[in-house]
Amino acid sequence: MSFYGARTAASPAGGAVNNQMSYYNKASATNLPNGPRDTISQLGWSNEGSLLSCTSWDNTVRVWQISAGFGSQIQAAAKVCMDAQAPLLCSTFGPSPNHLFVGCCDKTVKLYDLNASSSTPQVVAQ
């Protein structure tokens, strides 16, 4: 998984063309460590923009701490990886960035406390 970099495209003459978008710039991409093993169902940002969540069909929810690095670089550090009993469809952060609500294929919505020592979620809807 990567973040996308500069939004320029090459012209036929080989120079950059403004106002065109390149969907992937490998030179300025940032890879996220420990990505999911199966299809990503949703990515989501916390309200303050420092946490990125990822739900996946591999039955995991992952959260990364995102911060500015040197120059225009972005630093991504794995914060949490929690397993579920079924594939995960969606997620959203609560009013507090420490709470993540996750919709599961087992017809439940679970609340994960990202600061808790246990990764056992609380079922909040069924």
DSSP file (Angstrom, degrees, kcal/mol; ACC not computed):
  #  RESIDUE AA STRUCTURE BP1 BP2  ACC     N-H-->O    O-->H-N    N-H-->O    O-->H-N    TCO  KAPPA ALPHA  PHI   PSI    X-CA   Y-CA   Z-CA
    1    1 A M              0   0    0      0, 0.0    31,-1.5     0, 0.0     2,-0.3   0.000 360.0 360.0 360.0 140.7    0.0    0.0    0.0
    2    2 A S  E     -A   31   0A   0     29,-0.2     2,-0.3    27,-0.1    29,-0.2  -0.961 360.0-126.8-138.4 153.6    1.3    3.4   -0.8
    3    3 A F  E     -A   30   0A   0     27,-1.2    27,-0.5    -2,-0.3     2,-0.3  -0.708  40.8-112.3 -89.6 153.7    0.5    7.1   -0.5
    4    4 A Y        -     0   0    0     -2,-0.3    20,-0.1    25,-0.1     3,-0.1  -0.644  30.2-158.7 -94.7 148.8    0.6    9.0   -3.7
    5    5 A G        -     0   0    0     -2,-0.3    -1,-0.1     1,-0.3    17,-0.1   0.286  48.2  -3.4-100.0-138.4    3.1   11.7   -4.5
    6    6 A A        -     0   0    0      1,-0.1     2,-0.7    19,-0.1    -1,-0.3  -0.100  58.2-133.5 -59.1 151.0    3.3   14.6   -6.9
    7    7 A R        +     0   0    0     14,-0.1     2,-0.3    -3,-0.1    13,-0.3  -0.597  61.0 112.6-110.5  69.9    0.5   15.2   -9.3
    8    8 A T        -     0   0    0     -2,-0.7     2,-0.3    11,-0.1    10,-0.1  -0.922  47.2-149.9-131.1 160.4    2.2   15.9  -12.6
    9    9 A A  E     -B   17   0B   0      8,-1.2     8,-2.9    -2,-0.3     2,-0.3  -0.918  23.7-105.6-129.2 156.6    2.3   13.9  -15.8
   10   10 A A  E     -B   16   0B   0     -2,-0.3     6,-0.2     6,-0.2     5,-0.1  -0.611  29.9-140.0 -82.5 139.7    4.9   13.5  -18.5
   11   11 A S    >   -     0   0    0      4,-3.6     3,-2.1    -2,-0.3    -1,-0.0  -0.496  31.8-101.3 -88.6 166.4    4.3   15.2  -21.8
   12   12 A P  T 3  S+     0   0    0      0, 0.0    -1,-0.1     0, 0.0    -2,-0.0   0.804 125.2  57.2 -57.4 -28.1    5.2   13.6  -25.1
   13   13 A A  T 3  S-     0   0    0      2,-0.1     3,-0.1     1,-0.0    -3,-0.0   0.541 122.7-107.2 -81.4  -5.5    8.4   15.7  -25.2
   14   14 A G  S <  S+     0   0    0     -3,-2.1     2,-0.1     1,-0.3    -1,-0.0   0.343  82.2 113.0 100.6  -7.1    9.4   14.3  -21.8
   15   15 A G  S    S-     0   0    0      1,-0.1    -4,-3.6    -5,-0.1    -1,-0.3  -0.394  74.0 -88.3 -91.7 174.0    8.7   17.3  -19.6
   16   16 A A  E     -B   10   0B   0     -6,-0.2     2,-0.5    -2,-0.1    -6,-0.2  -0.602  33.6-149.1 -83.0 142.7    6.1   17.7  -16.9
   17   17 A V  E >   -B    9   0B   0     -8,-2.9    -8,-1.2    -2,-0.3     3,-0.7  -0.953  14.7-133.9-112.5 126.6    2.7   18.9  -17.8
   18   18 A N  T 3  S+     0   0    0     -2,-0.5     3,-0.1     1,-0.2   -10,-0.1  -0.356  83.1  29.4 -75.6 160.4    0.8   20.9  -15.2
   19   19 A N  T 3  S+     0   0    0    -12,-0.2     2,-0.3     1,-0.2    -1,-0.2   0.614  95.6 106.0  65.9  15.9   -2.9   20.3  -14.3
   20   20 A Q    <   -     0   0    0     -3,-0.7     2,-0.5   -13,-0.3    -1,-0.2  -0.916  64.1-132.8-118.2 153.3   -2.7   16.6  -15.2
   21   21 A M        -     0   0    0     -2,-0.3     2,-0.6    -3,-0.1   -14,-0.1  -0.899   9.6-159.5-114.7 131.5   -2.7   13.9  -12.6
   22   22 A S        -     0   0    0     -2,-0.5     3,-0.1   -16,-0.2   -14,-0.1  -0.933  14.1-150.8 -99.4 124.9   -0.4   10.9  -12.3
   23   23 A Y  S    S+     0   0    0     -2,-0.6     2,-0.3     1,-0.2    -1,-0.1   0.629  78.5  27.0 -76.3 -12.1   -2.1    8.4  -10.1
   24   24 A Y        -     0   0    0    -20,-0.1     2,-0.5   -18,-0.1    -1,-0.2  -0.942  54.1-176.2-152.7 128.3    1.1    6.9   -8.8
   25   25 A N    >   -     0   0    0     -2,-0.3     3,-1.2   -22,-0.2     4,-0.3  -0.878   6.7-171.2-123.8  96.6    4.6    8.3   -8.3
   26   26 A K  G >  S+     0   0    0     -2,-0.5     3,-0.9     1,-0.3    -1,-0.1   0.809  81.1  63.6 -60.1 -32.6    6.9    5.6   -7.1
   27   27 A A  G 3  S+     0   0    0      1,-0.2    -1,-0.3    -3,-0.1    -2,-0.0   0.818 115.0  29.9 -64.4 -30.8    9.7    8.0   -6.3
   28   28 A S  G <  S+     0   0    0     -3,-1.2    -1,-0.2   -22,-0.1    -2,-0.2   0.189  93.0 123.1-114.8  17.0    7.7    9.8   -3.7
   29   29 A A    <   -     0   0    0     -3,-0.9     2,-0.5    -4,-0.3   -25,-0.1  -0.439  49.6-146.2 -77.5 152.4    5.5    7.0   -2.4
   30   30 A T  E     -A    3   0A   0    -27,-0.5   -27,-1.2    -2,-0.1     2,-0.3  -0.985  11.8-144.3-118.8 122.3    5.4    5.9    1.2
   31   31 A N  E     -A    2   0A   0     -2,-0.5    45,-0.2   -29,-0.2   -29,-0.2  -0.663  11.4-132.9 -86.5 140.1    4.9    2.2    2.0
   32   32 A L        -     0   0    0    -31,-1.5     3,-0.5    -2,-0.3     2,-0.1  -0.783  25.1-122.2 -89.6 132.4    2.9    1.2    5.0
   33   33 A P  S    S+     0   0    0      0, 0.0    -1,-0.0     0, 0.0    44,-0.0  -0.430  85.3  11.7 -73.1 148.6    4.5   -1.5    7.1
   34   34 A N  S    S-     0   0    0     -2,-0.1     3,-0.1     1,-0.1     0, 0.0   0.913  82.3-174.2  56.3  53.6    2.6   -4.7    7.8
   35   35 A G        -     0   0    0     -3,-0.5    -1,-0.1     1,-0.1    -4,-0.0  -0.205  33.0 -77.8 -71.6 169.0   -0.2   -4.3    5.3
   36   36 A P        -     0   0    0      0, 0.0    -1,-0.1     0, 0.0     4,-0.1  -0.233  26.9-136.2 -68.6 158.6   -3.1   -6.8    5.1
   37   37 A R  S    S+     0   0    0      2,-0.1     2,-0.2    -3,-0.1     3,-0.1   0.534  85.2  33.2 -90.7  -9.3   -2.8  -10.2    3.3
   38   38 A D  S    S-     0   0    0      1,-0.1    20,-0.1     0, 0.0     0, 0.0  -0.680 108.0 -40.7-135.3-172.6   -6.1   -9.9    1.5
   39   39 A T        -     0   0    0     -2,-0.2    18,-2.5    17,-0.1     2,-0.4  -0.215  53.7-125.2 -60.1 135.9   -8.3   -7.2   -0.1
   40   40 A I  E     -C   56   0C   0     16,-0.2    16,-0.3     1,-0.2     3,-0.1  -0.692  22.2-173.4 -79.7 129.0   -8.7   -3.9    1.7
   41   41 A S  E     -     0   0C   0     14,-2.4     2,-0.3    -2,-0.4    15,-0.2   0.784  65.6  -4.7 -94.2 -31.5  -12.4   -3.1    2.3
   42   42 A Q  E     -C   55   0C   0     13,-1.3    13,-2.4    46,-0.1     2,-0.4  -0.962  49.8-156.6-162.3 145.3  -12.0    0.4    3.6
   43   43 A L  E     +C   54   0C   0     -2,-0.3     2,-0.3    11,-0.2    11,-0.2  -0.932  23.0 179.1-114.4 145.2   -9.4    3.0    4.7
   44   44 A G  E     -C   53   0C   0      9,-2.0     9,-3.4    -2,-0.4     2,-0.3  -0.997  20.0-139.0-151.2 145.4  -10.3    5.8    7.1
   45   45 A W  E     -C   52   0C   0     -2,-0.3    48,-0.4     7,-0.2     7,-0.2  -0.766  25.0-117.8-100.9 146.0   -8.6    8.8    8.8
   46   46 A S    >   -     0   0    0      5,-2.2     3,-1.3    -2,-0.3    -1,-0.1  -0.350  39.4 -99.3 -70.6 163.6   -9.1    9.8   12.4
   47   47 A N  T 3  S+     0   0    0     47,-0.3    -1,-0.1     1,-0.3    -2,-0.0   0.848 124.8  44.1 -57.4 -37.8  -10.6   13.3   13.0
   48   48 A E  T 3  S-     0   0    0      1,-0.0    -1,-0.3     3,-0.0    -2,-0.0   0.517 110.9-122.2 -88.6  -3.7   -7.3   14.9   13.6
   49   49 A G  S <  S+     0   0    0     -3,-1.3    -2,-0.1     2,-0.2     3,-0.0   0.612  83.1 106.9  81.5  13.4   -5.6   13.1   10.7
   50   50 A S  S    S+     0   0    0      1,-0.1    16,-3.3    15,-0.1     2,-0.4   0.591  70.1  59.4-100.5 -10.7   -2.9   11.3   12.6
   51   51 A L  E     - D   0  65C   0     14,-0.2    -5,-2.2    12,-0.0     2,-0.5  -0.953  60.9-164.0-121.2 138.9   -4.3    7.8   12.5
   52   52 A L  E     -CD  45  64C   0     12,-2.2    12,-2.4    -2,-0.4     2,-0.3  -0.985  10.1-160.6-120.4 123.7   -5.1    5.7    9.4
   53   53 A S  E     -CD  44  63C   0     -9,-3.4    -9,-2.0    -2,-0.5     2,-0.4  -0.751   4.8-168.5-104.3 153.6   -7.3    2.6    9.8
   54   54 A C  E     -CD  43  62C   0      8,-2.3     8,-2.4    -2,-0.3     2,-0.3  -0.960   3.5-166.1-142.7 119.7   -7.6   -0.3    7.4
   55   55 A T  E     -CD  42  61C   0    -13,-2.4   -14,-2.4    -2,-0.4   -13,-1.3  -0.815  19.5-177.7-102.7 151.1  -10.3   -3.0    7.4
   56   56 A S  E >   -C   40   0C   0      4,-1.3    32,-2.2    -2,-0.3     3,-0.9  -0.934  44.0-114.3-147.3 163.1   -9.7   -6.1    5.3
   57   57 A W  T 3  S+     0   0    0    -18,-2.5   -17,-0.1    -2,-0.3   -18,-0.1   0.465 104.8  78.8 -76.7  -3.1  -11.1   -9.4    4.1
   58   58 A D  T 3  S-     0   0    0    -19,-0.3    -1,-0.2     2,-0.2    26,-0.1   0.228 116.0-106.8 -88.4  15.8   -8.2  -11.2    6.0
   59   59 A N  S <  S+     0   0    0     -3,-0.9    25,-2.8     1,-0.2     2,-0.3   0.760  82.4 117.3  68.8  28.4  -10.2  -10.6    9.3
   60   60 A T  E     - E   0  83C   0     -4,-0.3    -4,-1.3    23,-0.2     2,-0.4  -0.932  50.7-157.4-126.6 151.7   -7.9   -7.9   10.5
   61   61 A V  E     -DE  55  82C   0     21,-2.2    21,-2.6    -2,-0.3     2,-0.4  -0.998  21.0-170.0-119.5 130.9   -8.2   -4.2   11.4
   62   62 A R  E     -DE  54  81C   0     -8,-2.4    -8,-2.3    -2,-0.4     2,-0.4  -0.933   8.2-165.3-124.0 145.4   -4.9   -2.3   11.3
   63   63 A V  E     -DE  53  80C   0     17,-2.7    16,-3.0    -2,-0.4    17,-1.9  -0.998   4.3-165.2-132.4 133.0   -4.1    1.2   12.5
   64   64 A W  E     -DE  52  78C   0    -12,-2.4   -12,-2.2    -2,-0.4     2,-0.6  -0.919  20.1-131.3-116.5 143.7   -1.0    3.3   11.6
   65   65 A Q  E     -DE  51  77C   0     12,-3.2    12,-2.4    -2,-0.4     2,-0.5  -0.847  28.4-158.5 -88.2 122.2    0.3    6.4   13.3
   66   66 A I  E     + E   0  76C   0    -16,-3.3     2,-0.3    -2,-0.6    10,-0.2  -0.889  20.4 159.2-108.4 131.8    1.0    8.9   10.4
   67   67 A S  E     - E   0  75C   0      8,-2.5     8,-3.4    -2,-0.5     2,-0.2  -0.962  43.7 -89.8-146.5 163.0    3.5   11.8   11.0
   68   68 A A  E     - E   0  74C   0     -2,-0.3     6,-0.2     6,-0.2     2,-0.1  -0.506  43.4-171.5 -73.4 140.6    5.6   14.2    9.0
   69   69 A G        -     0   0    0      4,-2.7     2,-0.3    -2,-0.2    -1,-0.1  -0.150  44.4 -35.9-109.6-151.9    9.1   13.0    8.3
   70   70 A F  S >  S-     0   0    0     -2,-0.1     3,-2.0     2,-0.1     2,-0.2  -0.574 110.7 -30.9 -75.3 129.7   12.2   14.7    6.8
   71   71 A G  T 3  S-     0   0    0     -2,-0.3    -2,-0.1     1,-0.3     0, 0.0  -0.437 132.1 -18.2  64.5-125.7   11.3   17.1    4.0
   72   72 A S  T 3  S+     0   0    0     -2,-0.2    -1,-0.3    -4,-0.1    -2,-0.1   0.293 106.7 121.7 -96.6   9.8    8.2   16.0    2.2
   73   73 A Q    <   -     0   0    0     -3,-2.0    -4,-2.7    -5,-0.0     2,-0.4  -0.361  52.9-143.3 -73.2 152.6    8.5   12.4    3.5
   74   74 A I  E     -E   68   0C   0     -6,-0.2     2,-0.4    -2,-0.1    -6,-0.2  -0.957   7.7-146.4-115.8 134.8    5.7   10.8    5.5
   75   75 A Q  E     -E   67   0C   0     -8,-3.4    -8,-2.5    -2,-0.4     2,-0.5  -0.870  13.2-171.6-101.6 133.8    6.4    8.4    8.4
   76   76 A A  E     -E   66   0C   0     -2,-0.4     2,-0.5   -10,-0.2   -10,-0.2  -0.981   3.3-177.5-127.7 119.1    4.0    5.5    9.0
   77   77 A A  E     -E   65   0C   0    -12,-2.4   -12,-3.2    -2,-0.5     2,-0.2  -0.964  32.0-115.6-118.7 130.3    4.3    3.4   12.1
   78   78 A A  E     +E   64   0C   0     -2,-0.5   -14,-0.2   -14,-0.2     3,-0.1  -0.444  37.0 171.5 -62.7 127.7    2.1    0.4   12.8
   79   79 A K  E     +     0   0C   0    -16,-3.0     2,-0.3     1,-0.4   -15,-0.2   0.814  60.1   2.4-103.9 -48.3    0.1    1.1   16.0
   80   80 A V  E     -E   63   0C   0    -17,-1.9   -17,-2.7     2,-0.0    -1,-0.4  -0.999  46.7-177.6-145.7 141.4   -2.4   -1.7   16.2
   81   81 A C  E     +E   62   0C   0     -2,-0.3     2,-0.4   -19,-0.2   -19,-0.2  -0.927  18.8 178.9-137.3 116.6   -3.3   -4.9   14.4
   82   82 A M  E     -E   61   0C   0    -21,-2.6   -21,-2.2    -2,-0.3     2,-0.2  -0.943  19.6-135.3-123.7 140.6   -6.3   -6.8   15.7
   83   83 A D  E     -E   60   0C   0     -2,-0.4     2,-0.2   -23,-0.2   -23,-0.2  -0.630  18.0-166.3 -91.9 149.6   -7.9  -10.1   14.5
   84   84 A A        -     0   0    0    -25,-2.8     4,-0.1    -2,-0.2    -1,-0.0  -0.751  31.5-116.3-124.6 174.2  -11.6  -10.6   14.1
   85   85 A Q  S    S+     0   0    0     -2,-0.2   -25,-0.1     2,-0.1     3,-0.0   0.574  96.4  23.1 -87.9 -11.3  -13.8  -13.8   13.6
   86   86 A A  S    S-     0   0    0    -27,-0.1    -2,-0.1     1,-0.0    20,-0.1  -0.943 100.3 -71.5-147.5 163.2  -15.0  -12.7   10.2
   87   87 A P        -     0   0    0      0, 0.0    18,-2.6     0, 0.0     2,-0.4  -0.242  50.4-125.9 -56.7 150.7  -14.0  -10.4    7.3
   88   88 A L  E     -F  104   0D   0    -32,-2.2    16,-0.2    16,-0.2   -47,-0.2  -0.868  23.9-176.0-107.9 133.8  -14.3   -6.7    8.1
   89   89 A L  E     -     0   0D   0     14,-2.9     2,-0.3    -2,-0.4    15,-0.2   0.829  60.2  -9.1 -98.3 -38.3  -16.3   -4.4    5.8
   90   90 A C  E     -F  103   0D   0     13,-1.2    13,-2.3   -34,-0.1     2,-0.3  -0.968  51.4-165.3-157.6 165.3  -15.9   -0.8    7.2
   91   91 A S  E     -F  102   0D   0     -2,-0.3     2,-0.3    11,-0.2    11,-0.2  -0.990   2.8-175.6-155.2 156.7  -14.6    1.3   10.1
   92   92 A T  E     -F  101   0D   0      9,-2.1     9,-2.9    -2,-0.3     2,-0.2  -0.971  28.4-117.0-152.6 142.9  -14.9    4.8   11.5
   93   93 A F  E     -F  100   0D   0    -48,-0.4     7,-0.2    -2,-0.3   -48,-0.1  -0.525  29.9-130.8 -76.5 146.9  -13.2    6.5   14.4
   94   94 A G        -     0   0    0      5,-2.8   -47,-0.3     2,-0.6    -1,-0.1  -0.079  44.7 -76.8 -79.5-171.5  -15.4    7.7   17.2
   95   95 A P  S    S+     0   0    0      0, 0.0    -2,-0.1     0, 0.0    -1,-0.1   0.831 126.7  57.0 -59.1 -30.7  -15.2   11.2   18.7
   96   96 A S  S >  S-     0   0    0      1,-0.1     3,-1.8   -49,-0.0    -2,-0.6  -0.855  86.5-135.9 -98.2 136.4  -12.1   10.1   20.5
   97   97 A P  T 3  S+     0   0    0      0, 0.0    -1,-0.1     0, 0.0    17,-0.0   0.578 101.7  70.1 -68.3  -5.3   -9.3    8.8   18.2
   98   98 A N  T 3  S+     0   0    0     15,-0.1    16,-3.4    16,-0.1     2,-0.5   0.541  89.1  72.0 -86.1  -6.9   -8.8    5.9   20.7
   99   99 A H  E <   - G   0 113D   0     -3,-1.8    -5,-2.8    14,-0.2     2,-0.5  -0.940  59.4-176.0-115.6 127.9  -12.2    4.3   19.7
  100  100 A L  E     -FG  93 112D   0     12,-2.4    12,-3.0    -2,-0.5     2,-0.4  -0.983  12.2-153.4-124.8 121.9  -12.7    2.6   16.4
  101  101 A F  E     -FG  92 111D   0     -9,-2.9    -9,-2.1    -2,-0.5     2,-0.4  -0.798  16.7-168.0 -92.8 134.1  -16.1    1.2   15.3
  102  102 A V  E     -FG  91 110D   0      8,-2.8     8,-2.8    -2,-0.4     2,-0.5  -0.987  15.7-145.4-130.8 129.9  -15.8   -1.8   12.8
  103  103 A G  E     -FG  90 109D   0    -13,-2.3   -14,-2.9    -2,-0.4   -13,-1.2  -0.830  25.4-162.8 -93.5 128.0  -18.6   -3.4   10.7
  104  104 A C  E >   -F   88   0D   0      4,-2.7     3,-1.1    -2,-0.5     4,-0.4  -0.722  32.1-120.8-114.0 158.4  -18.1   -7.1   10.3
  105  105 A C  T 3  S+     0   0    0    -18,-2.6   -17,-0.1     1,-0.3    -1,-0.1   0.575 107.0  74.9 -70.6  -9.8  -19.4   -9.8    8.0
  106  106 A D  T 3  S-     0   0    0    -19,-0.3    -1,-0.3     2,-0.2     3,-0.1   0.200 119.6-105.2 -87.2  18.0  -20.8  -11.6   11.1
  107  107 A K  S <  S+     0   0    0     -3,-1.1     2,-0.3     1,-0.2    -2,-0.2   0.793  84.0 115.8  66.2  33.5  -23.6   -8.9   11.2
  108  108 A T        -     0   0    0     -4,-0.4    -4,-2.7    16,-0.0     2,-0.5  -0.907  57.6-143.4-126.6 157.3  -22.1   -7.1   14.1
  109  109 A V  E     -GH 103 125D   0     16,-2.2    15,-2.8    -2,-0.3    16,-1.3  -0.993  27.0-164.4-115.2 127.5  -20.6   -3.7   14.8
  110  110 A K  E     -GH 102 123D   0     -8,-2.8    -8,-2.8    -2,-0.5     2,-0.6  -0.854  14.7-141.3-117.6 148.9  -17.7   -3.8   17.2
  111  111 A L  E     -GH 101 122D   0     11,-3.0    11,-2.4    -2,-0.3     2,-0.5  -0.942  15.7-163.0-109.6 120.4  -16.0   -1.1   19.2
  112  112 A Y  E     -G  100   0D   0    -12,-3.0   -12,-2.4    -2,-0.6     2,-0.8  -0.892  10.9-148.3-102.6 130.3  -12.2   -1.4   19.6
  113  113 A D  E >   -G   99   0D   0     -2,-0.5     3,-1.2     7,-0.2   -14,-0.2  -0.884   8.4-161.4 -94.6 110.2  -10.4    0.6   22.3
  114  114 A L  T 3  S+     0   0    0    -16,-3.4    -1,-0.1    -2,-0.8   -15,-0.1   0.645  87.7  50.2 -71.6 -14.6   -7.0    1.3   20.7
  115  115 A N  T 3  S+     0   0    0    -17,-0.5    -1,-0.3    -3,-0.0     2,-0.1   0.494  86.2 108.5 -98.7  -5.0   -5.4    2.1   24.1
  116  116 A A    <   -     0   0    0     -3,-1.2    -4,-0.0   -18,-0.2     0, 0.0  -0.402  69.5-136.0 -73.9 148.6   -6.6   -1.1   25.9
  117  117 A S  S    S+     0   0    0     -2,-0.1     2,-0.4     2,-0.0    -1,-0.1   0.769  92.0  63.5 -73.6 -25.2   -4.1   -3.8   26.7
  118  118 A S  S    S-     0   0    0      2,-0.1    -5,-0.2     1,-0.1    -2,-0.1  -0.797  72.2-150.0 -99.4 142.6   -6.6   -6.4   25.5
  119  119 A S        +     0   0    0     -2,-0.4    -1,-0.1    -7,-0.1    -2,-0.0   0.224  55.9 126.9 -94.5  15.5   -7.7   -6.5   21.9
  120  120 A T        -     0   0    0     -8,-0.0    -7,-0.2     1,-0.0    -2,-0.1  -0.623  52.4-144.3 -75.2 117.8  -11.1   -7.9   22.7
  121  121 A P        -     0   0    0      0, 0.0     2,-0.5     0, 0.0    -9,-0.2  -0.373   8.1-121.7 -81.2 162.2  -13.8   -5.7   21.1
  122  122 A Q  E     -H  111   0D   0    -11,-2.4   -11,-3.0    -2,-0.1     2,-0.6  -0.899  22.2-128.7-101.0 128.5  -17.1   -4.8   22.6
  123  123 A V  E     +H  110   0D   0     -2,-0.5   -13,-0.2   -13,-0.2     3,-0.1  -0.682  33.2 170.6 -76.8 120.4  -20.2   -5.7   20.4
  124  124 A V  E     +     0   0D   0    -15,-2.8     2,-0.3    -2,-0.6   -14,-0.2   0.552  62.8  19.7-109.9 -12.2  -22.2   -2.5   20.2
  125  125 A A  E      H  109   0D   0    -16,-1.3   -16,-2.2     1,-0.1    -1,-0.3  -0.982 360.0 360.0-155.7 148.2  -24.8   -3.6   17.5
  126  126 A Q              0   0    0     -2,-0.3    -1,-0.1   -18,-0.2   -16,-0.0   0.319 360.0 360.0-142.7 360.0  -26.1   -6.8   16.1
